Amino acid sequence: MRKTLAIALMLTASLGLAACGKKSEDKAQDAAKHSEQAQEKMSEAQDKVNEAAKENAEAAKAQTESNEAATKEAAPEAPKN
């Protein structure tokens, strides 16, 4: 009877541990999936930041050119001799 009881307890403990292990694996897979999604979002955000910086640089260049053109137009021309 002791052997039967010991085997039953070992079988129950093994099944209990096996059932708990599945949840940990699922949580690890979910964490990996969320981590991958977060990395993709960070990459997209960085791309948008880079695009915005490029647009700002282009706008600054256009503003400089506009200011130079306005300065040339506003300056009186020297008389020709």
TORROMI-451675 format. One record per residue (C-alpha): residue number from 1; z, x, y. Coordinates in steps of 0.1 Angstrom, whole numbers, plus 5000, padded with zeros to 4 digits. Each point is the difference from the previous one (the first is absolute). Layout:
+------+------+------+------+
| seti |    z |    x |    y |
+------+------+------+------+
|  NUM |    Z |    X |    Y |
...
+------+------+------+------+
END
This chain:
+------+------+------+------+
| seti |    z |    x |    y |
+------+------+------+------+
|    1 | 5000 | 5000 | 5000 |
|    2 | 5007 | 5029 | 5024 |
|    3 | 4966 | 5014 | 4994 |
|    4 | 4983 | 4967 | 5007 |
|    5 | 5021 | 4995 | 5032 |
|    6 | 4992 | 5036 | 5012 |
|    7 | 4963 | 4995 | 4993 |
|    8 | 5000 | 4967 | 5019 |
|    9 | 5018 | 5015 | 5030 |
|   10 | 4976 | 5030 | 5001 |
|   11 | 4970 | 4976 | 4998 |
|   12 | 5014 | 4979 | 5028 |
|   13 | 5007 | 5030 | 5021 |
|   14 | 4965 | 5014 | 4994 |
|   15 | 4983 | 4967 | 5009 |
|   16 | 5022 | 4997 | 5031 |
|   17 | 4990 | 5035 | 5012 |
|   18 | 4963 | 4994 | 4992 |
|   19 | 5001 | 4968 | 5021 |
|   20 | 5016 | 5018 | 5030 |
|   21 | 4975 | 5028 | 4999 |
|   22 | 4971 | 4977 | 5006 |
|   23 | 5014 | 4989 | 5033 |
|   24 | 5004 | 5035 | 5012 |
|   25 | 4964 | 5008 | 4991 |
|   26 | 4988 | 4969 | 5019 |
|   27 | 5021 | 5010 | 5030 |
|   28 | 4986 | 5035 | 4999 |
|   29 | 4964 | 4986 | 4999 |
|   30 | 5007 | 4977 | 5028 |
|   31 | 5015 | 5028 | 5021 |
|   32 | 4970 | 5022 | 4993 |
|   33 | 4976 | 4971 | 5010 |
|   34 | 5019 | 4994 | 5032 |
|   35 | 5001 | 5037 | 5008 |
|   36 | 4962 | 5002 | 4995 |
|   37 | 4995 | 4970 | 5023 |
|   38 | 5022 | 5015 | 5026 |
|   39 | 4980 | 5032 | 4999 |
|   40 | 4968 | 4981 | 5004 |
|   41 | 5014 | 4981 | 5030 |
|   42 | 5012 | 5033 | 5016 |
|   43 | 4965 | 5015 | 4995 |
|   44 | 4984 | 4970 | 5016 |
|   45 | 5025 | 5002 | 5029 |
|   46 | 4992 | 5037 | 5005 |
|   47 | 4963 | 4993 | 5000 |
|   48 | 5005 | 4974 | 5027 |
|   49 | 5021 | 5024 | 5021 |
|   50 | 4973 | 5026 | 4996 |
|   51 | 4974 | 4975 | 5011 |
|   52 | 5021 | 4990 | 5030 |
|   53 | 5004 | 5036 | 5011 |
|   54 | 4963 | 5006 | 4997 |
|   55 | 4993 | 4969 | 5021 |
|   56 | 5025 | 5012 | 5026 |
|   57 | 4984 | 5034 | 5002 |
|   58 | 4966 | 4984 | 5005 |
|   59 | 5014 | 4977 | 5027 |
|   60 | 5015 | 5029 | 5018 |
|   61 | 4967 | 5019 | 4999 |
|   62 | 4982 | 4970 | 5013 |
|   63 | 5026 | 4996 | 5028 |
|   64 | 4996 | 5036 | 5010 |
|   65 | 4962 | 4997 | 5001 |
|   66 | 5004 | 4968 | 5021 |
|   67 | 5024 | 5017 | 5024 |
|   68 | 4976 | 5029 | 5004 |
|   69 | 4971 | 4977 | 5007 |
|   70 | 5020 | 4981 | 5026 |
|   71 | 5010 | 5032 | 5017 |
|   72 | 4964 | 5011 | 5002 |
|   73 | 4990 | 4967 | 5015 |
|   74 | 5028 | 4999 | 5025 |
|   75 | 4995 | 5036 | 5013 |
|   76 | 4977 | 5002 | 5030 |
|   77 | 4969 | 5019 | 4994 |
|   78 | 4995 | 5032 | 5020 |
|   79 | 4972 | 4999 | 5025 |
|   80 | 4969 | 5018 | 4990 |
|   81 | 4987 | 5027 | 5023 |
+------+------+------+------+
END
